[in-house]
Amino acid sequence: MKRAIVLHSYSDMPTEEDTFPVYLSLGCPMVSPTFFKVIEKYIKNSKKPIIIHAFYGSKIKL
């Protein structure tokens, strides 16, 4: 069985860039509800599969 990666909104994620650390998810990527509303339109209207390139910064120790 393949694992599905889900992009979802999370109310504690900031919309604007900030220097305060955000939550680290070792699972699915999280975005702010405001940003999710923007990208949701692109996701729903896409006629082709979408590839999400996500990475963790080099300072994070997993």
C-alpha positions as CSV (number, residue, x, y, z in Angstrom):
1,M,0.0,0.0,0.0
2,K,1.3,3.4,-0.9
3,R,1.3,6.2,1.7
4,A,-0.8,9.3,0.8
5,I,0.7,12.6,1.8
6,V,-2.0,15.1,2.7
7,L,-1.5,18.9,2.7
8,H,-3.7,20.4,5.4
9,S,-4.4,23.6,7.2
10,Y,-3.5,24.1,10.9
11,S,-4.9,27.1,12.9
12,D,-1.6,27.7,14.8
13,M,0.5,28.0,11.6
14,P,1.3,31.7,10.9
15,T,0.3,33.2,7.5
16,E,3.1,35.7,7.5
17,E,6.8,34.9,7.7
18,D,8.1,34.9,11.3
19,T,11.3,34.2,13.2
20,F,9.4,32.3,15.9
21,P,9.8,28.5,15.3
22,V,6.7,26.7,14.0
23,Y,5.5,23.2,14.6
24,L,7.4,20.4,13.1
25,S,5.4,17.6,11.6
26,L,7.1,14.4,10.7
27,G,4.0,13.5,8.7
28,C,2.0,15.6,6.4
29,P,2.9,19.3,5.6
30,M,0.8,22.0,7.4
31,V,0.0,25.5,6.2
32,S,-2.1,28.3,7.7
33,P,-5.8,28.3,6.9
34,T,-5.5,31.6,5.0
35,F,-2.8,30.2,2.7
36,F,-4.7,26.9,2.3
37,K,-7.6,28.8,0.9
38,V,-5.3,30.2,-1.8
39,I,-3.7,26.9,-2.8
40,E,-7.0,24.9,-2.5
41,K,-8.3,26.6,-5.7
42,Y,-5.2,25.4,-7.6
43,I,-5.5,21.9,-6.2
44,K,-9.2,21.5,-7.0
45,N,-8.8,22.9,-10.5
46,S,-5.7,20.9,-11.5
47,K,-6.3,18.5,-14.3
48,K,-2.9,16.8,-13.7
49,P,-1.3,15.3,-10.6
50,I,0.5,17.8,-8.3
51,I,4.0,17.2,-6.9
52,I,4.8,19.0,-3.7
53,H,8.5,19.6,-2.9
54,A,8.9,19.9,0.8
55,F,12.0,19.9,2.9
56,Y,13.2,20.6,6.4
57,G,15.9,23.2,7.1
58,S,19.4,22.1,7.7
59,K,19.4,23.2,11.4
60,I,16.6,20.7,12.4
61,K,17.8,17.5,14.0
62,L,15.5,14.6,13.4
